[in-house]
């Protein structure tokens, strides 16, 4: 029987998708069944976080979830 001790969970091997802020206005919010506001979304359009009061608040949350990559010198 093989041990799974050294196996990584599937989510650990996938790269993190870039998140971006997106404003959902009232008419779209009603259609989607969510509150209007700013949301952090994946490239696929999946909501990750929100609603936030402003684009700045949304960007701060994105930075918490996905810190900027530090460049090597």
Backbone as CSV, one residue per row, in Angstrom:
resi,resn,N_x,N_y,N_z,CA_x,CA_y,CA_z,C_x,C_y,C_z
1,UNK,0.839,-1.188,0.000,0.000,0.000,0.000,0.881,1.248,0.000
2,UNK,0.583,2.191,-0.888,1.385,3.396,-1.006,0.947,4.438,0.016
3,UNK,1.909,5.148,0.542,1.622,6.194,1.514,1.349,7.513,0.799
4,UNK,0.411,8.269,1.315,0.106,9.593,0.775,0.807,10.694,1.549
5,UNK,1.748,10.311,2.429,2.381,11.264,3.331,3.065,12.406,2.579
6,UNK,3.802,12.111,1.518,4.551,13.144,0.806,3.781,13.759,-0.362
7,UNK,2.567,13.346,-0.572,1.769,13.896,-1.660,1.237,15.270,-1.305
8,UNK,1.269,16.156,-2.294,0.705,17.489,-2.080,-0.779,17.468,-2.401
9,UNK,-1.519,18.265,-1.695,-2.938,18.444,-1.982,-3.040,19.093,-3.356
10,UNK,-4.036,18.736,-4.189,-4.156,19.316,-5.533,-4.150,20.837,-5.560
11,UNK,-4.721,21.478,-4.564,-4.759,22.938,-4.536,-3.376,23.541,-4.297
12,UNK,-2.448,22.786,-3.702,-1.115,23.299,-3.433,-0.246,23.306,-4.683
13,UNK,-0.589,22.545,-5.689,0.238,22.445,-6.877,-0.209,23.392,-7.981
14,UNK,-1.387,23.988,-7.856,-1.880,24.884,-8.890,-1.423,26.311,-8.611
15,UNK,-1.009,27.045,-9.675,-0.597,28.435,-9.461,-1.786,29.297,-9.050
16,UNK,-1.506,30.352,-8.301,-2.554,31.264,-7.867,-2.986,32.111,-9.061
17,UNK,-4.283,32.203,-9.269,-4.787,33.033,-10.354,-4.743,34.495,-9.939
18,UNK,-4.438,35.348,-10.900,-4.429,36.777,-10.636,-5.847,37.241,-10.329
19,UNK,-5.991,38.045,-9.299,-7.290,38.602,-8.934,-7.354,40.047,-9.399
20,UNK,-8.546,40.502,-9.732,-8.712,41.895,-10.138,-10.001,42.448,-9.543
21,UNK,-10.041,43.779,-9.334,-11.256,44.394,-8.792,-12.294,44.573,-9.895
22,UNK,-13.548,44.448,-9.523,-14.643,44.628,-10.485,-15.828,45.233,-9.760
23,UNK,-16.386,46.280,-10.341,-17.557,46.923,-9.752,-18.825,46.282,-10.293
24,UNK,-19.699,45.885,-9.366,-21.004,45.335,-9.735,-22.042,46.387,-9.337
25,UNK,-22.667,46.971,-10.347,-23.664,48.023,-10.100,-25.020,47.401,-9.790
26,UNK,-25.955,48.232,-9.365,-27.250,47.777,-8.859,-27.999,46.846,-9.807
27,UNK,-28.099,47.212,-11.090,-28.873,46.388,-12.023,-28.258,44.995,-12.189
28,UNK,-26.937,44.930,-12.287,-26.282,43.626,-12.402,-26.353,42.852,-11.091
29,UNK,-26.243,43.563,-9.972,-26.323,42.921,-8.658,-27.680,42.236,-8.470
30,UNK,-28.749,42.908,-8.892,-30.087,42.310,-8.802,-30.178,41.051,-9.654
31,UNK,-29.606,41.116,-10.863,-29.639,39.957,-11.763,-28.849,38.780,-11.198
32,UNK,-27.699,39.094,-10.555,-26.843,38.029,-10.011,-27.269,37.569,-8.615
33,UNK,-28.101,38.356,-7.960,-28.526,38.010,-6.602,-27.470,38.306,-5.558
34,UNK,-26.681,39.367,-5.790,-25.649,39.782,-4.833,-25.839,41.259,-4.526
35,UNK,-25.105,41.761,-3.544,-25.143,43.183,-3.223,-24.265,43.943,-4.202
36,UNK,-24.618,45.178,-4.485,-23.761,45.991,-5.347,-22.521,46.394,-4.559
37,UNK,-21.434,46.626,-5.269,-20.166,47.010,-4.650,-19.007,46.496,-5.475
38,UNK,-17.840,46.567,-4.898,-16.615,46.111,-5.553,-16.281,44.698,-5.096
39,UNK,-15.902,43.852,-6.042,-15.571,42.456,-5.769,-14.195,42.116,-6.326
40,UNK,-13.474,41.257,-5.613,-12.243,40.675,-6.144,-12.660,39.440,-6.922
41,UNK,-12.239,39.371,-8.187,-12.651,38.253,-9.022,-11.442,37.567,-9.657
42,UNK,-11.622,36.281,-9.956,-10.619,35.523,-10.696,-10.765,35.852,-12.179
43,UNK,-9.799,35.419,-12.983,-9.857,35.601,-14.434,-11.122,34.946,-14.993
44,UNK,-11.550,33.851,-14.377,-12.742,33.124,-14.830,-14.040,33.876,-14.533
45,UNK,-13.965,34.926,-13.692,-15.156,35.685,-13.324,-15.751,35.279,-11.987
46,UNK,-15.149,34.287,-11.333,-15.622,33.832,-10.028,-15.336,34.880,-8.960
47,UNK,-16.356,35.214,-8.173,-16.173,36.158,-7.072,-15.375,35.487,-5.969
48,UNK,-14.357,36.188,-5.470,-13.516,35.651,-4.403,-13.761,36.396,-3.097
49,UNK,-13.994,37.690,-3.178,-14.173,38.508,-1.981,-15.070,39.696,-2.311
50,UNK,-15.849,40.122,-1.339,-16.673,41.306,-1.546,-18.069,41.101,-0.986
51,UNK,-18.885,42.094,-1.035,-18.644,43.390,-1.660,-17.805,44.310,-0.765
52,UNK,-17.057,45.189,-1.421,-16.253,46.200,-0.736,-16.818,47.567,-1.099
53,UNK,-16.624,48.543,-0.209,-17.194,49.883,-0.408,-16.537,50.661,-1.542
54,UNK,-15.254,50.403,-1.784,-14.546,51.160,-2.816,-13.540,50.269,-3.536
55,UNK,-13.050,50.753,-4.668,-12.028,50.014,-5.404,-10.764,49.881,-4.556
56,UNK,-10.429,50.922,-3.809,-9.254,50.882,-2.936,-9.361,49.793,-1.881
57,UNK,-10.545,49.684,-1.240,-10.763,48.627,-0.244,-10.623,47.253,-0.887
58,UNK,-11.147,47.125,-2.100,-11.086,45.857,-2.809,-9.629,45.496,-3.127
59,UNK,-8.855,46.481,-3.596,-7.443,46.232,-3.915,-6.644,45.851,-2.662
60,UNK,-6.952,46.470,-1.531,-6.268,46.113,-0.276,-6.559,44.658,0.095
61,UNK,-7.801,44.228,-0.100,-8.161,42.842,0.192,-7.438,41.891,-0.767
62,UNK,-7.351,42.270,-2.031,-6.625,41.449,-3.007,-5.168,41.295,-2.568
63,UNK,-4.561,42.384,-2.096,-3.167,42.320,-1.629,-3.017,41.424,-0.399
64,UNK,-4.057,41.366,0.444,-4.023,40.452,1.603,-4.098,38.998,1.144
65,UNK,-4.997,38.744,0.206,-5.201,37.381,-0.286,-4.021,36.929,-1.125
66,UNK,-3.521,37.826,-1.957,-2.502,37.505,-2.937,-1.442,38.593,-2.905
67,UNK,-0.452,38.491,-2.005,0.569,39.537,-1.914,1.341,39.676,-3.215
68,UNK,1.792,40.901,-3.537,2.573,41.086,-4.760,3.839,40.240,-4.738
69,UNK,4.244,39.742,-5.891,5.442,38.921,-6.004,6.666,39.812,-5.892
70,UNK,7.608,39.422,-5.023,8.843,40.184,-4.878,9.828,39.730,-5.947
71,UNK,10.408,40.696,-6.646,11.364,40.375,-7.697,12.727,40.060,-7.078
72,UNK,13.404,39.038,-7.622,14.747,38.690,-7.162,15.748,39.630,-7.812
73,UNK,16.785,39.963,-7.074,17.825,40.842,-7.617,18.887,40.064,-8.295
